[in-house]
């Protein structure tokens, strides 16, 4: 039986070790790399092309969302699973839209992770309704101002726009919102696309027009 190759990335050594022991102990999985930061995860993913990548959402260097985005843009044959302590509603929505295969909280039982991995290995999504459905509902039911372009944005994207208008750099925005600089760039890219602008100055002018 051919085993499913797995890359595991988490910046907490104890978590990384526990995940490695759990997954490596299964007859149908092979852990081909364990890394403690997003930059190393990307390098190893490109080199090894594992079947699955089990990623923490928040890591030094490159965050999980940015990693997912790069994997999808480069069409790497890797199915991504996020294993995270918590995940905001807008990031759940973004991850689903970007093509994540599985989302699981770290409070879940080890058996749940293995079940998730086996389902994803078969090409099926693992998006728990009790986690995903409320997030989708909250994101789509938030108060809207009729006719406003700002309605196109997620809450996180709107936060990024607000801080851009305050003149903050991507790095400073990341510190304010507890995001990596790369994740801020992803949100900005999506904002530019949705609002059909191509620079911060034009974005600020559009955003200031919403307040009138």
N, C-alpha and C positions, 0 to 999 in steps of 0.2 A: 504494500500500500504506500503510495506516494504521500509524503507528509506536506502539510501546508507550511510554507516558510513565513516567519513572523519577525518583524522589527518592533522593538519595544522602546519607547522614549518617555522618561520621567525624571524630573530634576531632584526627586527625593530618593536618596540611596536605598533606604529600607524598602520603600515601595517598589523600586526597580528590581531589587533582589527578590522580593516576594513574588512579583509578577514573573520573573525569569524562572523561578523554581516551580511555580504553578503551571506555567505553559509548557516548559521543557519536560515536565513529568507526564505529559499526555502523549499517547502513541501516535496521534494524528497531527501533531504540531512539531515544528522545529524552529527554535529561536536562533536566528542567524545574526542578530545584532541587538545589543542593549546600549543605549546612549543616554546621557544626562542633560542634553540641551538640543534645541531645535536646529542649530547650525549643523551639528554632527549628524542629527537625524536625517537632514536633507542630503548630506554628502553620502551617507551610507545607503539611503534609499535609492539614490541615483546609481550607486555602484552595484548594489546587490539585487535591486528590483524584487523585494519580497512580495509574497502574495498579499499579506496583511501588514498594516502598520497600526499598532496600538499606541496612541499618543495622548499625553497630557495636554490640556488646553493651554495652560500657562507655563512657559519654559523660558529660560534665558536664551538670548539670541533671536531665534525665530519662534513665534508662537504657533500653536496648533492650527489656528485658522489660516495663517499665512502659509504654513506647510501644505495644508489641504489645497489651498488656492494654487500653489506652485505645482503640486502633483497633478492637478487637473489641467492646468494650462500646458504642462509639458506632456500630457497624455501618458503619464507613467502608469503601467498596469498594476497599480497598487490600490487595494481597498482600505480606506481609512476608518478606524474606529476611535472615537474620543472617549477616554476614560478620565473623568475629571471630578474634582470635589464639588464643583458647582458650575453652572453655566447660565448666563443671563438669557432672557427670552429672545432678544434680538440676535444673539449669537447662535441660538438654536435654529432660528429661522434662516440665518445666513448659511450655517453649516449644511442644512438640508438643501437649500437652493444651490449651494456650491458642489454638492455631490457626495457628502459624507455617507458612509454605509451604516455606521452604528454610533449610538451615543449611550453611554452608561455612566452612572454616578459611582464614585469610589465606595460609597456606603453599601453598594450591592454585594450580594453573596458571590464568592468565587465561582460557584456553579453558573451564575448568571453570565459572567464574563465568558466562560467557556462555551456556553450555549450561544451567546452572541457571536463569538468568533466562528463557531461551526456554521451558523446560519449565513454569516457574511461570506465565508469560504465557498458556500454554494451559490453565491451571487444574489442573496436575498438581503433586504434591509432589516436592521434591528433598531427601530425608533419607538421606544415604549410610549404608548398612548398617554399614560398618566404623567409623563414628562413633557411630551411634545404637544399634545392637544391643547392644554391650558396656555402654553407659550404662544401657539398660533392664534388662539382666541384673543389673548390679551393684546397681541401685536396688531390684530385686525380690527379690534373694537375700541381702541383708544380714541378720545375725542378728536374730531377733525374740524377744520375750518373750511367750509365749502369753497371749492375753486382754488385752494392754495396748493402751490407746487410742493410745499413742505409735506403735504400728505403722502407724497411718494416715498418719503424717507422713513427708515426704522428709527426707533428712539435713539439708538447708539449713533446712527448717522447724523441725526439732528444735533446730538451733543457735540460731535466732531465739528459740524458746521458752526455751531455757536462759538466754539473755542477758536476756530479759524478766524471768525469775525473779530475776536478779541486780540488777534495778532500773534497767537501762539504758534510755535514751530511744531512739526510732527512729533518730535521727541518730547516736548513739553506737554502736548496733548496726551501722549501716551502715559506720561507720569500722572496727569490729572485723572485719567480714566482707567488707570491700571492696565494698560494695553502695551504690547510691544510696538515699536515704531513701524514695523512692517505691517502689523494689523491696522494701524491708523491709516497707512497708505492704501490698504485694501478698501477700507471704508470710504476714503476720499475718492478712489477710483470709481466706486459704485455711485457716489454722489454726483461726480462729474457726468457719468453716463446717464443717470436718471434726469438730471437737470439740464443736460446738453450744454455744459460749459467745459472749458479746458484749462482753467487756471484759477488760483486762489482769489485774485482780484475780482474777476467776473463773478465768482461764487459769492464773495462778500457783498457785491452790489445786488445780486439776486436775493440773497438772504435778508439784507437790510430792507428790501422792498416788501418783504412779508410783514414787517412791523408797522407799515403805514396804514 
